[in-house]
Amino acid sequence: MMECNIVTTLDDAISVWEGIWMARLSLLGPLDTPLPEALELLPHSISRYDDLQECMSHLEGVDVVLVDCHDEPARAREACLHLSCYERRVPILLLAGSDTLSVISPDWGMDDFLCDSATPSEAEARLRCLFTAHVTNQLVAGPFTIDEDGYTASVADKDLDLTYTEFELLKYLVGHPGRVLTRDLLLSDVWGYDYYGGTRTVDVHIRRLRAKVGPEYEGHIQTVRSVGYRFQAER
């Protein structure tokens, strides 16, 4: 692990970022890979890791995790999937080069991505938006909004009357847009490993959720035949 404080050496850049929000970032990827220029010009603290488990063991107090996707997209995808399901959920920003943009998919589990061509202003805006959304504990995907602090959910600004389990199930679906979720996975992560019921209870609750969100929006919760379900933010 390597830790460094990234600050600008350009006098004009200093004036632009004076008084800026200071974030604590973790970067997962090869230690010898240069940082994107946009990040080099921002005064955030960056801890670098080349091992996923080491990175995940140091997430306390981290505002955003950066995942390098320049040379090993398969490894970056695996890292995003693990980080997105980790109990200490931290926003994930994928660092992508022009050569890897074509393979990036929403089902990787990252929250946003940043290209090498991005300006410091764009990088700062993306980081701030990710951090702000995380602090407010609010998930937004398409017309769905989940307020984790208030235990409320809405679709197209209409409040949903959900039971505790329905809320947890919808929160899990919305939190993993585009990803195929098996019934067994939903059962273990939503109901818990000590739940002794069968996977049919997942189907029952999905049916209830669809009924409550209404025919206009039920299509966002898609059935993947013989596997499970997938939440699509856009239709």
C-alpha positions as CSV (number, residue, x, y, z in Angstrom):
1,M,0.0,0.0,0.0
2,M,1.2,3.5,-0.9
3,E,-0.2,6.7,0.6
4,C,0.2,10.1,-0.9
5,N,-1.3,13.6,-0.7
6,I,-2.0,14.9,-4.2
7,V,-1.7,18.6,-4.5
8,T,-1.3,20.9,-7.4
9,T,1.9,22.7,-8.2
10,L,0.3,25.2,-10.5
11,D,-0.3,28.6,-9.0
12,D,-3.4,29.3,-11.1
13,A,-4.9,25.9,-10.1
14,I,-4.4,26.7,-6.4
15,S,-6.6,29.7,-6.7
16,V,-9.3,27.6,-8.4
17,W,-9.4,24.9,-5.7
18,E,-8.9,27.2,-2.7
19,G,-11.2,26.2,0.1
20,I,-12.2,23.0,-1.7
21,W,-13.8,20.0,0.0
22,M,-11.0,17.6,1.1
23,A,-11.9,13.9,0.5
24,R,-10.2,10.7,1.5
25,L,-9.9,8.4,-1.5
26,S,-8.7,4.8,-1.9
27,L,-7.3,3.8,-5.3
28,L,-7.3,0.1,-6.2
29,G,-4.9,-0.8,-9.0
30,P,-1.3,-1.2,-10.0
31,L,0.9,1.1,-7.8
32,D,3.0,2.2,-10.7
33,T,0.1,3.4,-12.9
34,P,0.1,7.2,-13.2
35,L,-2.9,9.0,-11.8
36,P,-5.3,10.7,-14.3
37,E,-4.2,14.3,-14.6
38,A,-7.6,15.5,-13.4
39,L,-7.0,13.8,-10.0
40,E,-3.4,15.0,-9.7
41,L,-4.7,18.6,-9.7
42,L,-7.1,18.0,-6.9
43,P,-6.0,18.3,-3.2
44,H,-7.5,15.0,-2.0
45,S,-5.7,12.4,0.1
46,I,-5.3,9.2,-1.9
47,S,-4.2,5.8,-0.5
48,R,-3.2,3.3,-3.1
49,Y,-3.6,-0.5,-3.0
50,D,-2.9,-3.3,-5.4
51,D,-4.7,-5.9,-3.4
52,L,-8.5,-6.0,-3.1
53,Q,-8.7,-7.5,0.3
54,E,-6.2,-5.0,1.7
55,C,-8.2,-2.2,0.2
56,M,-11.5,-3.5,1.7
57,S,-9.9,-3.8,5.1
58,H,-9.0,-0.1,5.1
59,L,-12.4,1.4,4.1
60,E,-13.1,3.0,7.4
61,G,-13.4,6.8,6.8
62,V,-12.9,6.5,3.1
63,D,-15.2,8.8,1.0
64,V,-14.9,7.2,-2.5
65,V,-13.1,4.1,-3.8
66,L,-11.3,4.5,-7.2
67,V,-10.9,1.4,-9.2
68,D,-8.3,1.4,-12.1
69,C,-9.7,-0.1,-15.3
70,H,-7.0,0.7,-17.7
71,D,-5.1,-2.5,-18.2
72,E,-7.1,-5.3,-16.5
73,P,-10.9,-4.7,-17.0
74,A,-11.8,-8.2,-15.8
75,R,-10.0,-7.6,-12.5
76,A,-11.6,-4.2,-12.2
77,R,-15.1,-5.7,-12.8
78,E,-14.5,-8.3,-10.1
79,A,-13.3,-5.6,-7.7
80,C,-16.4,-3.5,-8.3
81,L,-18.7,-6.4,-7.7
82,H,-17.0,-7.3,-4.4
83,L,-16.9,-3.7,-3.2
84,S,-20.5,-3.0,-4.2
85,C,-21.7,-5.9,-2.0
86,Y,-19.5,-5.2,0.9
87,E,-21.2,-4.4,4.2
88,R,-19.2,-1.1,4.5
89,R,-20.6,0.3,1.3
90,V,-18.4,3.1,-0.2
91,P,-19.1,4.9,-3.5
92,I,-17.1,3.4,-6.4
93,L,-15.7,5.5,-9.2
94,L,-14.2,3.5,-12.1
95,L,-11.1,5.1,-13.8
96,A,-11.4,4.1,-17.5
97,G,-9.2,4.7,-20.5
98,S,-10.4,5.1,-24.0
99,D,-9.5,1.4,-24.7
100,T,-11.7,0.0,-22.0
101,L,-14.8,2.2,-22.3
102,S,-16.4,-0.3,-24.6
103,V,-16.4,-3.1,-22.0
104,I,-17.8,-1.2,-19.1
105,S,-21.3,-2.2,-18.0
106,P,-23.7,-1.0,-15.3
107,D,-23.9,-4.5,-13.9
108,W,-20.3,-4.2,-12.7
109,G,-21.8,-2.4,-9.6
110,M,-19.8,0.9,-9.8
111,D,-21.6,4.2,-9.1
112,D,-19.9,6.2,-11.8
113,F,-16.8,6.3,-14.1
114,L,-14.2,8.9,-15.0
115,C,-12.3,9.0,-18.3
116,D,-8.7,10.1,-18.7
117,S,-9.9,13.1,-20.8
118,A,-11.9,14.5,-17.9
119,T,-11.0,17.9,-16.5
120,P,-10.4,18.6,-12.8
121,S,-13.7,20.3,-12.6
122,E,-15.5,17.2,-13.9
123,A,-13.6,14.9,-11.6
124,E,-14.4,17.1,-8.6
125,A,-18.1,17.2,-9.5
126,R,-18.3,13.5,-9.9
127,L,-16.5,12.9,-6.6
128,R,-18.7,15.4,-4.8
129,C,-21.9,14.0,-6.2
130,L,-20.9,10.4,-5.2
131,F,-20.0,11.5,-1.7
132,T,-23.1,13.6,-1.2
133,A,-25.4,10.8,-2.3
134,H,-23.7,8.4,0.1
135,V,-23.9,10.8,3.1
136,T,-27.6,11.3,2.6
137,N,-28.1,7.5,2.5
138,Q,-30.4,7.9,-0.5
139,L,-30.5,5.5,-3.4
140,V,-31.8,6.9,-6.7
141,A,-32.2,4.8,-9.8
142,G,-34.6,5.8,-12.6
143,P,-37.9,6.8,-11.0
144,F,-37.1,5.0,-7.7
145,T,-35.8,6.7,-4.6
146,I,-34.9,4.8,-1.4
147,D,-34.3,6.8,1.8
148,E,-32.3,4.4,4.0
149,D,-32.4,6.8,7.0
150,G,-36.1,7.4,6.9
151,Y,-37.0,3.9,5.7
152,T,-39.1,5.3,3.0
153,A,-39.4,4.5,-0.7
154,S,-41.0,6.3,-3.6
155,V,-41.5,5.8,-7.3
156,A,-42.0,8.9,-9.5
157,D,-42.3,11.0,-6.3
158,K,-45.2,8.8,-5.1
159,D,-44.6,7.2,-1.6
160,L,-44.8,3.4,-1.4
161,D,-46.5,1.7,1.5
162,L,-44.0,-1.2,2.1
163,T,-43.5,-3.7,4.8
164,Y,-40.0,-4.0,6.3
165,T,-39.1,-6.9,4.2
166,E,-40.5,-5.3,1.0
167,F,-38.5,-2.2,1.7
168,E,-35.3,-4.2,2.2
169,L,-35.9,-6.2,-0.9
170,L,-36.5,-3.1,-3.0
171,K,-33.5,-1.4,-1.5
172,Y,-31.3,-4.3,-2.5
173,L,-32.7,-4.4,-6.0
174,V,-32.3,-0.7,-6.6
175,G,-28.8,-0.8,-5.1
176,H,-27.7,-3.4,-7.7
177,P,-29.1,-2.0,-11.0
178,G,-28.5,-4.1,-14.1
179,R,-27.2,-7.1,-12.1
180,V,-28.8,-10.5,-12.2
181,L,-29.6,-11.5,-8.6
182,T,-30.4,-15.2,-8.0
183,R,-33.2,-16.2,-5.6
184,D,-30.6,-17.8,-3.3
185,L,-28.6,-14.6,-3.2
186,L,-31.6,-12.5,-2.4
187,L,-32.7,-14.9,0.3
188,S,-29.4,-14.8,2.0
189,D,-28.7,-11.1,1.7
190,V,-32.3,-9.8,2.4
191,W,-33.8,-12.4,4.7
192,G,-30.5,-13.6,6.2
193,Y,-28.6,-16.9,6.4
194,D,-30.7,-18.1,9.4
195,Y,-33.9,-17.9,7.4
196,Y,-35.3,-21.4,6.9
197,G,-38.0,-20.7,4.3
198,G,-37.6,-21.6,0.6
199,T,-36.9,-19.4,-2.4
200,R,-40.6,-19.2,-3.2
201,T,-40.9,-16.5,-0.6
202,V,-38.7,-14.3,-2.9
203,D,-41.2,-14.8,-5.7
204,V,-44.1,-13.9,-3.4
205,H,-42.5,-10.6,-2.3
206,I,-41.4,-9.7,-5.8
207,R,-45.1,-10.1,-6.9
208,R,-46.2,-7.9,-4.0
209,L,-43.6,-5.2,-4.9
210,R,-44.7,-5.1,-8.5
211,A,-48.3,-4.7,-7.4
212,K,-47.4,-1.8,-5.1
213,V,-45.2,0.1,-7.7
214,G,-48.0,-0.3,-10.2
215,P,-48.2,-1.4,-13.9
216,E,-46.3,1.7,-15.1
217,Y,-43.2,0.8,-13.2
218,E,-43.4,-2.9,-12.4
219,G,-41.3,-3.6,-15.6
220,H,-38.2,-2.2,-13.9
221,I,-38.2,-5.4,-11.8
222,Q,-37.5,-8.0,-14.4
223,T,-37.6,-11.8,-14.2
224,V,-34.6,-13.7,-15.4
225,R,-36.1,-17.1,-16.2
226,S,-34.7,-20.0,-14.1
227,V,-32.3,-17.7,-12.4
228,G,-33.8,-14.8,-10.4
229,Y,-34.4,-11.1,-10.9
230,R,-32.8,-7.9,-12.3
231,F,-33.6,-4.3,-11.6
232,Q,-33.3,-2.0,-14.6
233,A,-33.2,1.7,-13.8
234,E,-34.1,2.7,-17.4
235,R,-36.6,0.9,-19.6
